[in-house]
Amino acid sequence: MRKQSEAAFDGAVLALPELSAAAAEFVQQHPEEARVAVTAALEAVAAHFDSVRDESRIPDALRPFVVEASGTDDELISAEEAARRLAVSRATIYNWIDSRRLLGWRLTRQGTLIPAEQIVGPGELIPGIDRVLEILAEPRAAWRFLREESPFFDTPQRPIDALKAGKVDDVVEAARASGEAFT
């Protein structure tokens, strides 16, 4: 039986399995890739729990990592709807997602989901999304950062609202601080 280690998170202690020697070595040699892998794994688990919707099974300490599939009917839209609102082709939408200009992600059953709030109008997106994605590379984690009130500003606010106000550099710094808080 493997030893367990403990990790503190928001005052709670989680029992974590001990890493194998190979995994520990990988983390030491490739910390950024390990962070991305952990983020991806947590997002996959969050998506599973989101589809099951049995939140009583999610430990309180892990709830901050759960990304909601949608909060309102209009919050996440399809690639087709994004193309209509932006007055571009679906191929352009996929190219913008691939080039990290547009925030979006693919879910197996639901197709590609795109937060509608980043769309200003035909051909126009809120400036700075691309810069946030340079720092928070996983799109669902970046969207969670953008839509939740952040303590990394002088006055707590949603980073997406700061982007709308033209405070791109402030949001970039908040994204860096947010990313460093988890590394």
C-alpha positions as MATLAB code, in Angstrom:
seq = 'MRKQSEAAFDGAVLALPELSAAAAEFVQQHPEEARVAVTAALEAVAAHFDSVRDESRIPDALRPFVVEASGTDDELISAEEAARRLAVSRATIYNWIDSRRLLGWRLTRQGTLIPAEQIVGPGELIPGIDRVLEILAEPRAAWRFLREESPFFDTPQRPIDALKAGKVDDVVEAARASGEAFT';
ca = [
       0.000    0.000    0.000;
       1.318    3.446   -0.946;
       1.989    6.095    1.604;
      -0.229    9.154    1.499;
       0.882   12.740    1.719;
      -1.156   15.723    2.774;
      -1.800   18.972    0.926;
      -3.357   22.039    2.466;
      -5.979   23.827    0.431;
      -7.936   26.784    1.759;
      -7.491   25.585    5.329;
      -8.526   22.021    4.497;
      -6.129   19.113    4.367;
      -6.420   16.631    1.528;
      -4.889   13.177    1.682;
      -3.042   12.618   -1.574;
      -1.429    9.426   -2.790;
       2.347    9.471   -2.793;
       3.771   10.089   -6.249;
       5.752    7.339   -7.882;
       9.458    8.030   -8.361;
       8.873    8.559  -12.093;
       6.017   11.013  -11.470;
       8.008   12.931   -8.830;
      10.945   13.164  -11.229;
       8.650   14.384  -14.011;
       7.255   17.115  -11.728;
      10.758   18.224  -10.794;
      12.029   18.280  -14.368;
       8.858   19.617  -16.028;
       6.905   21.731  -13.503;
       4.919   23.676  -16.109;
       3.849   20.533  -17.965;
       2.909   18.927  -14.627;
       0.785   21.956  -13.742;
      -0.989   21.742  -17.097;
      -1.533   17.991  -16.655;
      -3.006   18.471  -13.188;
      -5.257   21.256  -14.471;
      -6.438   19.057  -17.335;
      -7.100   16.148  -14.985;
      -9.064   18.340  -12.581;
     -11.070   19.805  -15.473;
     -11.893   16.294  -16.706;
     -13.071   15.274  -13.254;
     -15.033   18.516  -12.924;
     -16.713   17.872  -16.286;
     -17.626   14.362  -15.126;
     -19.146   15.658  -11.908;
     -20.863   18.454  -13.819;
     -22.537   15.883  -16.056;
     -23.529   13.755  -13.082;
     -24.628   16.826  -11.074;
     -24.323   14.970   -7.784;
     -22.505   17.741   -5.965;
     -22.821   15.930   -2.643;
     -20.067   13.586   -3.903;
     -17.580   16.424   -4.472;
     -15.404   17.128   -1.429;
     -15.707   20.744   -0.283;
     -11.965   21.262   -0.748;
     -12.278   20.385   -4.463;
     -15.369   22.508   -5.221;
     -13.312   25.546   -6.309;
     -11.936   23.443   -9.166;
     -15.367   22.518  -10.553;
     -16.227   24.581  -13.625;
     -19.928   24.917  -14.264;
     -21.090   23.982  -17.746;
     -23.374   27.003  -17.787;
     -24.901   29.452  -15.379;
     -27.493   30.914  -17.735;
     -28.860   29.706  -21.018;
     -26.933   32.418  -22.876;
     -23.605   32.144  -21.083;
     -22.075   29.379  -23.225;
     -22.944   29.206  -26.895;
     -22.143   26.895  -29.791;
     -19.588   27.591  -32.502;
     -22.471   28.124  -34.908;
     -24.040   30.766  -32.657;
     -20.675   32.458  -32.091;
     -20.142   32.573  -35.863;
     -23.565   34.182  -36.297;
     -22.948   36.794  -33.573;
     -19.464   37.608  -34.855;
     -20.561   37.565  -38.520;
     -17.777   35.131  -39.464;
     -17.668   31.528  -40.640;
     -17.534   28.531  -38.306;
     -14.068   27.794  -39.704;
     -12.970   31.244  -38.514;
     -14.359   30.489  -35.050;
     -12.325   27.277  -34.866;
      -9.238   29.084  -36.187;
      -9.661   31.822  -33.557;
      -9.979   29.198  -30.820;
      -6.891   27.352  -32.104;
      -4.901   30.593  -32.297;
      -6.093   31.494  -28.764;
      -7.821   34.675  -29.878;
     -11.252   33.354  -28.840;
     -11.951   31.451  -25.642;
     -13.676   28.122  -26.273;
     -13.396   24.418  -25.553;
     -14.803   21.153  -26.795;
     -16.992   18.889  -24.706;
     -17.741   15.494  -26.185;
     -21.535   15.538  -25.964;
     -22.099   19.270  -26.167;
     -19.691   20.163  -28.949;
     -17.640   23.349  -28.797;
     -18.691   25.809  -26.103;
     -17.846   29.493  -26.245;
     -18.534   32.054  -23.506;
     -20.849   34.588  -25.158;
     -19.789   37.426  -22.882;
     -16.468   37.825  -24.729;
     -18.313   38.763  -27.917;
     -18.860   42.501  -28.293;
     -20.427   42.519  -31.741;
     -19.868   41.510  -35.370;
     -16.157   40.762  -35.770;
     -15.361   42.213  -32.353;
     -14.152   40.500  -29.185;
     -13.276   41.946  -25.801;
      -9.590   42.932  -26.018;
      -7.138   40.949  -23.905;
      -8.629   37.449  -24.050;
      -5.569   36.319  -26.027;
      -3.215   37.692  -23.372;
      -5.097   35.913  -20.582;
      -4.863   32.648  -22.542;
      -1.083   33.106  -22.782;
      -0.959   32.880  -18.975;
      -3.889   30.583  -18.172;
      -3.583   28.177  -21.087;
      -6.483   25.859  -20.202;
      -9.596   27.574  -21.633;
     -12.109   26.469  -18.974;
      -9.766   27.572  -16.182;
      -9.233   30.900  -17.994;
     -13.008   31.371  -18.293;
     -13.475   30.597  -14.610;
     -10.811   33.203  -13.778;
     -12.464   35.790  -16.039;
     -16.004   35.382  -14.758;
     -15.424   35.126  -10.998;
     -14.760   38.125   -8.811;
     -11.023   38.404   -8.272;
      -9.222   39.644   -5.160;
      -6.188   40.559   -7.293;
      -7.542   44.054   -8.071;
      -7.668   47.145   -5.838;
     -11.431   46.685   -5.705;
     -12.594   43.075   -6.139;
     -14.246   42.663   -9.527;
     -14.660   40.179  -12.335;
     -11.628   40.245  -14.641;
     -13.890   40.167  -17.703;
     -15.476   43.419  -16.504;
     -11.988   44.928  -16.141;
     -11.214   43.826  -19.730;
     -14.418   45.502  -20.900;
     -13.216   48.676  -19.165;
      -9.933   48.487  -21.110;
      -7.777   47.416  -18.151;
      -5.963   44.676  -20.060;
      -2.615   45.075  -18.256;
      -4.344   44.895  -14.844;
      -6.112   41.684  -15.863;
      -2.877   40.183  -17.192;
      -1.185   40.890  -13.849;
      -4.182   39.428  -11.974;
      -3.996   36.309  -14.178;
      -0.295   35.937  -13.372;
      -0.995   36.354   -9.640;
      -3.875   33.891   -9.860;
      -1.709   31.333  -11.684;
       1.106   31.754   -9.159;
      -1.333   31.205   -6.297;
      -1.788   27.625   -7.541;
       1.848   26.813   -8.276;
];
